[in-house]
Structures are given as C-alpha cells and as structure tokens.
Amino acid sequence: MPSGHRQRDVEQQRPLLDGEDGDPEAAAAERSSRGAAERRLWFIPDCCGVACALITWSLVFFADFVVTFVMLLPSRSFWYAVVNGVAFNSLALLALAAHLRTMLTDPGAVPKGNATKQHLESLQLKPGEVVYKCPKCCSIKPERAHHCRSELQFM
C-alpha cells in the first residue's frame, strides 16, 4: 500500500488518548461509544489492491472449477468425488473468507502526535524502560516497527 494512503488514514484518525479536554478517560469512553462497524470495517480502494484481490479470487474460483468439473465429476468413484469435493470446496471457502477478512480488517496504526505528556504518563513505564519519540511527527515508535527517516529521540 502506498505510504500516502496510510499517512492520510493516520492523520484522519482522532488522537488515541487525548480528548478535547485532555482527559484520557473521556477519550476512552468516546472511543468505546463509536459504532462497532466503524472499528471493524476497513477498506482502501486503491486500483492495485483491488486488481490483486480480483486476480486472487479468480484463481481460486478457476481452481475450484477445474477440481470439481475436470477431476472429480468424471471420476468413477462416487464417494471419492464427494469426499474430495467437500474437502476442497470447504478449504477454498475458508481461504476466501480469510482473504476477505484480512482485506477488511484495520491493521492498526500509531496516531501522529501521541507522544504527549499525558499519554506517556498513562503508559506506566518501568524504570529504565526506553521509549523512542520521533521529533518530526511527535509519535512514539513501537518496538520492532519501521518509522519515518528522521532521527529518533530517547524519552
């Protein structure tokens, strides 16, 4: 996914813990009151992603056609065709369901500007624990995550 799409999504999200008055509890209550569909549904309609999804689904349907009509129906054993047909179609359906769920699930993102004093205090860091902050976008860099190319500061 191009970084421009991802950056726009992160910038459009509301701050993670800062409510309008800076109260983390109020912000958490506001997030929990949002509709479940807003948290679950995620789809970025870029041309390359949609084309790749269509190609993937077409290949699965073509494989299903070939297995069912070319290999199993002409077979001499009825039970062989039924058992293998049910197994293959079940696995194909599960693969398509997993692909669809992956396409429509929010991957999660660190919101810009979450390195505020209130947020850092709410993390309840242990003594000696290091937190990295990006001076460019004022965000906390999670462990084992990539970030923008600017130098990171210790917090």
C-alpha positions in Angstrom: 0.0 0.0 0.0 1.5 3.4 -0.9 2.6 5.4 2.1 0.4 8.3 1.0 -2.8 6.3 1.6 -1.5 5.1 5.0 -0.5 8.6 6.1 -3.9 10.1 5.2 -5.6 7.4 7.3 -3.4 8.0 10.3 -3.9 11.8 10.0 -7.7 11.5 9.8 -7.9 9.3 13.0 -8.7 11.0 16.3 -5.9 11.2 18.9 -5.5 8.0 20.8 -5.8 9.1 24.4 -6.3 12.9 24.3 -9.9 14.0 24.4 -10.8 17.6 23.6 -10.1 18.5 27.2 -7.0 16.2 27.5 -8.9 13.7 29.7 -7.8 10.1 28.8 -11.0 8.6 30.4 -13.3 10.8 28.4 -11.4 9.9 25.2 -11.6 6.2 26.0 -15.4 6.5 26.7 -15.8 8.3 23.4 -13.9 5.6 21.5 -16.0 2.8 23.1 -19.2 4.6 22.2 -18.4 4.7 18.5 -20.3 2.2 16.3 -18.8 -1.3 16.0 -18.9 -1.1 12.2 -16.5 1.9 12.3 -14.0 -0.1 14.2 -14.3 -3.3 12.2 -14.7 -2.2 8.5 -11.6 -1.1 6.7 -11.0 -0.9 3.0 -8.8 1.3 0.9 -10.0 1.2 -2.7 -6.6 1.5 -4.5 -6.5 0.1 -8.0 -3.6 -2.2 -7.5 -5.0 -3.8 -4.3 -8.5 -4.3 -5.9 -6.9 -5.8 -9.1 -4.7 -8.2 -7.0 -7.8 -9.2 -4.9 -9.8 -9.9 -8.1 -7.0 -11.9 -9.6 -6.7 -13.9 -6.4 -10.4 -14.6 -6.2 -10.5 -15.5 -9.9 -7.7 -18.0 -9.5 -9.4 -19.7 -6.5 -12.7 -19.9 -8.5 -10.9 -21.3 -11.5 -9.1 -23.9 -9.4 -12.5 -24.8 -7.9 -13.9 -25.2 -11.3 -11.0 -27.4 -12.5 -11.0 -29.6 -9.5 -14.8 -30.1 -9.5 -15.6 -30.4 -13.2 -12.4 -31.7 -14.7 -11.1 -34.0 -11.9 -13.9 -35.1 -9.6 -17.1 -35.3 -11.6 -15.6 -37.6 -14.3 -14.1 -39.9 -11.6 -15.5 -43.4 -11.4 -15.8 -43.5 -7.6 -18.8 -41.5 -6.3 -17.6 -41.3 -2.7 -14.1 -40.3 -3.8 -15.7 -37.3 -5.7 -18.0 -36.4 -2.8 -15.4 -36.5 0.0 -12.7 -34.7 -2.0 -15.2 -32.2 -3.4 -16.5 -31.3 0.0 -12.9 -31.0 1.4 -11.6 -28.9 -1.5 -14.6 -26.6 -1.6 -14.5 -26.2 2.2 -10.8 -25.2 2.1 -11.4 -22.9 -0.8 -14.3 -21.2 1.0 -12.2 -20.8 4.2 -9.3 -19.3 2.1 -11.6 -16.8 0.5 -13.2 -15.9 3.9 -9.7 -15.4 5.4 -8.7 -13.2 2.5 -11.8 -11.1 2.7 -11.4 -10.7 6.5 -7.8 -9.7 6.0 -8.8 -7.1 3.4 -11.5 -5.6 5.6 -9.7 -5.6 9.0 -8.0 -2.5 10.3 -4.2 -3.3 10.6 -3.8 -0.7 13.3 -1.7 2.4 13.3 0.1 4.7 15.7 -1.6 8.0 15.6 0.5 11.1 14.9 1.2 13.3 17.9 0.7 10.6 20.6 3.9 11.4 22.4 2.2 13.8 24.8 3.0 14.1 28.5 -0.4 12.7 29.5 0.0 9.7 27.2 3.5 8.9 28.4 2.3 9.0 32.0 -0.6 6.7 31.2 1.8 4.1 29.8 3.1 3.4 33.3 6.7 2.7 32.1 9.0 0.7 34.3 12.2 2.4 35.5 14.9 2.2 32.8 12.5 1.4 30.0 13.3 3.3 26.9 10.6 4.9 24.7 11.6 6.3 21.3 10.0 9.5 20.0 10.1 10.9 16.5 10.8 14.6 16.6 9.3 15.1 13.1 5.8 13.8 13.8 5.8 13.6 17.7 4.8 10.0 17.7 6.0 7.1 19.9 7.8 4.4 17.8 6.6 0.9 18.8 9.2 -1.8 19.2 10.2 -3.7 16.0 8.3 -1.2 13.9 9.5 1.0 11.0 9.1 4.7 11.2 9.9 7.8 9.2 13.5 8.5 8.2 14.1 11.3 10.7 16.3 10.5 13.7 14.6 9.2 16.8 15.0 10.7 20.3 15.1 8.8 23.6 12.3 9.7 26.0 
